[in-house]
């Protein structure tokens, strides 16, 4: 368990991507279970959903990068 906590602390964006992707795939499967997709269509939807989760985490991470840059400019002091 400590190894998982250390990994999550060392790689927060990757951890967020995995957690968000799992949740999004669960929602996808639940909501489209009766549609009748073929195996290839399911695979394409799942891969696209995982990539979308990664894009979401990447975009959200832009704000973190901006906050870190502002903190560095102000010598570690918050601007709020």
C-alpha positions in Angstrom: 0.0 0.0 0.0 2.9 2.3 0.7 4.2 1.8 -2.8 0.9 2.9 -4.3 0.9 6.0 -2.1 4.4 6.8 -3.1 3.7 6.3 -6.8 0.5 8.5 -6.5 2.6 11.2 -4.8 5.4 11.0 -7.3 3.1 10.9 -10.4 -0.1 12.8 -9.6 -1.1 13.4 -13.2 -0.6 9.8 -14.2 -2.6 8.6 -11.2 -5.4 11.1 -12.0 -5.4 9.8 -15.6 -5.8 6.2 -14.5 -8.6 7.0 -12.0 -10.5 9.2 -14.4 -10.1 6.7 -17.2 -11.5 3.9 -15.1 -14.4 5.9 -14.0 -15.2 7.1 -17.6 -15.0 3.6 -19.0 -17.3 2.3 -16.3 -19.8 5.0 -17.2 -19.4 4.3 -20.9 -20.0 0.5 -20.5 -23.0 1.1 -18.1 -24.7 3.7 -20.4 -24.1 1.8 -23.7 -24.5 -1.8 -22.5 -27.8 -2.3 -24.5 -26.7 -0.6 -27.7 -25.3 -3.7 -29.5 -21.8 -2.6 -30.4 -19.5 -5.1 -31.9 -16.2 -5.9 -30.2 -14.2 -3.6 -32.5 -16.6 -0.7 -31.8 -16.3 -1.3 -28.0 -12.5 -1.4 -28.3 -12.5 1.9 -30.2 -14.8 3.5 -27.7 -12.8 2.4 -24.7 -9.4 3.5 -26.3 -10.9 6.9 -27.2 -12.4 7.3 -23.7 -9.0 6.6 -22.1 -7.3 9.1 -24.4 -10.0 11.7 -23.6 -9.3 11.2 -19.9 -5.6 11.8 -20.5 -6.4 15.0 -22.5 -8.6 16.2 -19.6 -5.9 15.6 -17.0 -3.3 17.3 -19.3 -5.5 20.4 -19.7 -6.3 20.6 -16.0 -2.5 20.3 -15.4 -1.9 23.5 -17.3 -3.3 25.5 -14.4 -0.9 23.7 -12.0 2.0 24.7 -14.3 0.9 28.3 -14.3 0.5 28.3 -10.5 4.0 26.9 -10.1 5.5 29.5 -12.4 3.8 32.3 -10.4 5.0 30.9 -7.1 8.6 30.8 -8.5 8.4 34.4 -9.7 7.1 35.6 -6.3 9.8 33.7 -4.3 7.4 31.0 -3.1 4.7 33.4 -1.8 1.1 33.0 -2.9 -0.5 35.8 -5.0 -4.0 35.3 -3.5 
